[in-house]
Amino acid sequence: MQDDYLEHTTGQGLLIRVNIRHGTFLLFRDGTPVSVTRGGIVNQIHPLTHIIFIGEAFDFTRVSVNTIGFYPVERSFMKIPFNYLGSSVIRYIRIPVLFDNVDALPAMVLYSRTYWPGPLPAVNEGMRYFIADPKIPRQSIVKLKTKYPRARVIIYNPDEMVAVRIEAQEFDKGVPKNKRAVDFVEREEAFLLAQNPVFAARVYLRKTEWRRMFSLPLFGRLLPEEVNTILTFLDTMIRNAEKVDELAKNIDALKDLADFYTGLSHVFHFEMPPVTRWRDEHENQKRQNLQHLILAVEAQSRFWQKEEPGKKAQFLEDALKILKKQEAYLEN
């Protein structure tokens, strides 16, 4: 019976007890179970998140996989380590979680070299994330979403901030294939904003155009995975600030941007408690970021209502009212 459970004590002293058979866990702080609200219901028993990497470009020879592990949490995101083939650098995928003030959480991480992983463990009430390499065919994405409609598929782009490049055929046949995006973006800014916000973010960050980074959500619909990718860019730049003088000079601006996009990511959890907590934390401090977020969510609400009307679009309208501290009708 003991083999059905895993226990782990985090650096903060939190006790995590995983029920392997049921795919759930309990989290204790000072002997008291930690609760979160999901779908309007307070829960003390939490489902495991499943993260499945798919594609030959990933390398797990030096990172543990196909097991339940305990992973660090920063700003309400769980960080899952992995290697990319041909690189010795440990990279991270950021997975949103509902917990605040925790330093680690459990998850099941799996790996399949093919784009169809075969039979997978049941997730019950948990979330399933597929992390695919850039070569995944569109039909494989459709197949995954058909089989696992509640799952999220994230395509990982291995490009680093220091090596932003564009392909000539995507923009102008007269542009050399190796021309830097920062040399070309002025002519194609409308295209960047409308078609590829992640690419636009990489360009603006490279050019240290912080104002445009705050304005980016005002020009087109963002998806949750795009916000997470932008946060990954910012985290990388903040980590590298100790080694790069240009980043060190701009560390405050980078942290402000990371804070703003963290707030936007909370909105895209489509769960109201993280949004309310973020608002409460910013009413007195960093109020400017709260104003930025209100403008961003107002714009995103319009874009989502136009392109994908439904419960998520309605949630954005309700989140906007919460951020403005107006009365809002919240559906579970």
C-alpha positions in Angstrom: 0.0 0.0 0.0 2.9 2.4 0.8 4.0 2.1 -2.9 0.8 3.9 -3.9 2.0 7.1 -2.4 4.9 9.5 -2.9 5.9 12.2 -0.3 8.1 15.2 -0.8 9.0 18.2 1.4 9.8 21.4 -0.4 12.3 24.0 0.4 9.6 26.1 2.0 8.7 23.2 4.2 5.5 22.3 2.4 4.6 18.6 2.5 3.3 17.1 -0.8 1.6 13.6 -0.6 0.8 12.1 -4.0 -1.7 9.3 -4.5 -0.2 7.5 -7.5 -3.2 5.2 -8.0 -5.7 8.1 -8.2 -3.4 10.6 -9.8 -4.1 13.2 -7.1 -2.1 14.9 -4.3 -2.5 16.8 -1.0 -0.5 19.8 -0.1 0.1 20.7 3.6 1.4 23.9 5.0 2.2 23.7 8.8 0.0 20.5 8.9 -3.0 22.2 7.3 -4.2 21.1 3.8 -3.9 23.9 1.2 -7.1 24.5 -0.7 -7.7 26.1 -4.2 -10.9 27.1 -5.9 -11.6 25.3 -9.3 -14.9 25.9 -11.1 -16.2 27.8 -8.1 -15.6 24.8 -5.7 -13.0 24.8 -2.9 -10.8 21.7 -3.2 -8.2 20.1 -0.9 -7.6 17.1 -3.2 -5.7 18.3 -6.3 -5.3 16.5 -9.7 -1.9 15.9 -11.1 -1.0 17.8 -14.2 0.3 15.7 -17.1 2.9 17.1 -19.5 3.7 15.1 -22.6 6.7 16.0 -24.8 6.3 14.8 -28.4 8.8 14.8 -31.3 12.4 13.7 -32.1 13.9 17.1 -31.3 13.6 16.7 -27.5 16.4 15.0 -25.5 15.7 13.4 -22.1 19.0 11.6 -21.6 19.9 13.9 -18.8 16.5 14.9 -17.5 14.2 12.5 -15.7 11.0 11.6 -17.6 8.1 9.1 -17.7 7.6 9.4 -14.0 6.0 11.7 -11.4 8.4 14.4 -10.3 8.4 17.5 -8.2 9.0 20.8 -10.1 9.8 24.4 -9.0 7.0 27.0 -9.1 7.6 30.7 -9.8 4.8 33.3 -10.1 2.1 30.7 -10.4 3.9 28.7 -13.1 5.4 25.3 -12.8 8.8 25.0 -14.6 9.4 21.7 -16.4 13.0 21.1 -17.4 14.1 19.4 -20.7 16.9 19.4 -23.2 16.7 20.2 -26.9 18.7 17.9 -29.2 22.2 19.1 -29.8 22.2 21.6 -26.9 23.6 21.1 -23.4 21.4 23.9 -22.0 18.6 22.9 -19.7 15.4 24.7 -20.8 12.0 25.0 -19.2 8.4 25.0 -20.2 6.2 27.1 -18.0 2.8 25.5 -17.1 0.2 27.6 -15.3 -1.0 26.5 -11.9 -3.7 27.8 -9.5 -1.5 27.8 -6.4 0.0 30.9 -4.8 3.0 31.0 -2.5 4.2 27.5 -3.2 7.8 26.7 -4.3 7.1 23.2 -5.9 4.4 21.0 -7.2 4.1 17.4 -8.5 3.4 16.5 -12.2 3.7 13.5 -14.4 6.1 14.2 -17.3 6.1 11.8 -20.3 8.0 11.7 -23.6 7.2 10.2 -27.0 9.5 10.5 -30.0 6.4 10.3 -32.3 3.6 12.8 -32.5 1.1 10.2 -31.4 2.1 9.1 -27.9 -0.3 6.1 -27.7 -2.2 5.1 -24.6 -1.9 7.8 -21.8 -2.7 7.7 -18.1 -6.1 9.2 -17.2 -5.9 12.8 -15.9 -9.4 12.8 -14.2 -9.9 16.4 -13.3 -6.3 17.4 -14.2 -4.9 19.1 -17.2 -3.0 17.5 -20.1 -0.4 19.6 -22.0 1.3 18.3 -25.2 4.7 20.0 -25.9 5.5 19.5 -29.5 8.7 20.3 -31.5 8.2 22.8 -34.4 8.1 20.0 -37.0 4.7 18.6 -35.9 2.3 18.3 -38.8 -0.9 20.2 -38.6 -2.9 16.9 -39.0 -1.1 15.6 -35.9 -2.3 18.6 -33.9 -5.9 18.1 -35.2 -5.7 14.4 -34.2 -4.5 15.2 -30.7 -7.2 17.9 -30.2 -9.8 15.5 -31.5 -8.7 12.7 -29.1 -8.0 15.0 -26.2 -10.3 18.0 -26.6 -9.5 19.5 -23.1 -5.8 19.2 -23.7 -3.5 22.1 -24.7 -1.0 21.7 -27.5 2.1 24.0 -27.2 4.6 24.1 -30.1 8.0 24.8 -28.6 10.2 27.2 -30.6 13.9 26.7 -29.8 15.1 30.1 -31.1 16.9 32.2 -28.6 16.5 36.0 -28.2 20.1 36.5 -29.4 19.4 34.9 -32.8 16.2 36.4 -34.1 16.0 35.7 -37.9 13.2 35.9 -40.5 12.7 33.8 -43.6 12.5 35.9 -46.8 9.6 34.1 -48.2 7.4 35.1 -45.3 7.8 38.8 -46.0 9.5 40.0 -49.1 11.3 38.0 -51.8 13.9 40.8 -52.0 15.1 40.5 -48.4 18.2 38.3 -47.8 17.3 35.1 -45.9 19.8 35.9 -43.1 18.7 39.5 -42.6 18.0 40.4 -39.0 14.4 40.9 -38.1 15.3 44.2 -36.3 16.6 45.6 -39.6 13.3 44.8 -41.4 10.5 45.1 -38.8 9.6 48.8 -39.6 8.2 47.9 -43.0 6.4 44.8 -41.8 5.2 45.9 -38.3 1.5 45.5 -39.1 2.1 42.0 -40.3 4.1 41.1 -37.2 1.4 42.4 -34.9 -1.5 40.8 -36.7 0.1 37.5 -37.6 2.8 36.6 -35.1 2.8 38.4 -31.7 5.5 36.1 -30.3 7.8 37.1 -33.2 6.9 40.7 -32.7 7.7 40.4 -28.9 11.1 38.9 -29.7 11.9 41.9 -32.0 10.7 44.5 -29.5 12.6 42.9 -26.7 15.8 42.8 -28.8 15.3 46.5 -29.6 14.5 47.3 -25.9 11.2 48.9 -26.9 9.4 48.4 -23.7 6.4 50.6 -24.5 5.6 48.5 -27.5 5.7 45.4 -25.3 3.0 46.9 -23.1 1.0 47.8 -26.2 1.3 44.4 -28.0 -2.0 43.0 -26.6 -3.8 46.0 -28.0 -3.3 45.0 -31.7 -4.5 41.5 -32.1 -5.8 38.4 -30.3 -3.3 36.6 -28.0 -3.5 32.9 -27.1 -2.6 31.6 -23.7 0.5 29.7 -25.0 1.7 32.9 -26.7 1.6 34.8 -23.5 3.5 31.9 -21.8 6.1 32.0 -24.5 6.6 35.8 -24.1 7.0 35.2 -20.3 9.7 32.6 -21.1 11.6 35.2 -23.1 11.4 37.7 -20.3 12.5 35.1 -17.7 15.5 34.2 -19.9 16.5 37.9 -20.2 16.1 38.5 -16.5 18.3 35.4 -15.7 20.9 36.6 -18.1 21.0 40.1 -16.7 23.9 39.2 -14.4 26.1 38.3 -17.5 24.9 40.9 -20.0 25.4 44.6 -19.3 22.7 45.8 -21.6 20.1 43.6 -19.8 21.4 44.6 -16.4 20.8 48.3 -17.2 17.2 47.5 -18.1 16.5 45.0 -15.3 13.7 47.1 -13.8 11.9 47.5 -17.1 12.2 43.7 -17.7 10.8 42.9 -14.3 7.9 45.3 -14.9 7.1 43.6 -18.2 7.3 40.2 -16.6 4.9 41.3 -13.9 2.5 42.7 -16.5 2.6 39.5 -18.6 2.2 37.4 -15.5 -1.1 39.3 -14.8 -2.2 38.7 -18.4 -1.3 35.0 -18.0 -3.5 34.8 -14.9 -6.4 36.1 -17.0 -5.7 33.4 -19.6 -6.0 30.8 -16.9 -9.7 31.5 -17.2 -10.0 31.2 -13.5 -11.0 34.3 -11.5 -9.2 33.9 -8.2 -5.7 34.5 -9.6 -7.0 37.6 -11.4 -8.5 39.0 -8.2 -5.3 38.3 -6.3 -3.2 40.0 -8.9 -5.5 43.0 -8.9 -5.4 43.3 -5.1 -1.6 43.2 -5.1 -1.4 46.0 -7.6 -3.9 48.5 -6.3 -1.3 50.3 -4.2 2.0 49.1 -5.7 2.8 48.9 -9.4 -0.6 50.5 -10.1 0.7 51.5 -13.6 0.9 47.8 -14.4 -2.8 47.4 -13.3 -3.8 50.1 -15.8 -1.8 48.5 -18.5 -3.5 45.2 -17.8 -7.0 46.7 -17.8 -6.3 48.2 -21.3 -4.9 44.8 -22.5 -7.8 42.8 -21.2 -10.3 45.3 -22.7 -8.7 44.8 -26.1 -8.4 41.1 -25.8 -12.1 40.8 -24.8 -13.1 42.5 -28.1 -10.8 40.3 -30.2 -12.0 37.1 -28.5 -15.6 38.1 -28.8 -15.1 38.7 -32.5 -13.0 35.6 -33.4 -14.1 33.0 -30.8 -17.3 34.1 -29.0 -18.2 31.8 -26.1 -17.4 31.2 -22.5 -13.8 32.3 -22.7 -14.7 35.6 -24.4 -17.3 36.1 -21.7 -14.7 35.3 -19.0 -12.5 38.1 -20.4 -15.4 40.6 -20.1 -16.0 39.5 -16.5 -12.3 39.7 -15.7 -12.2 43.2 -17.0 -15.0 44.1 -14.6 -13.1 42.5 -11.7 -9.9 44.4 -12.6 -11.9 47.6 -12.6 -13.7 46.5 -9.4 -17.1 46.6 -11.0 -19.9 44.2 -10.4 -19.6 41.1 -12.6 -21.6 38.0 -13.1 -19.3 35.0 -12.9 -20.2 31.7 -14.4 -18.7 28.6 -12.9 
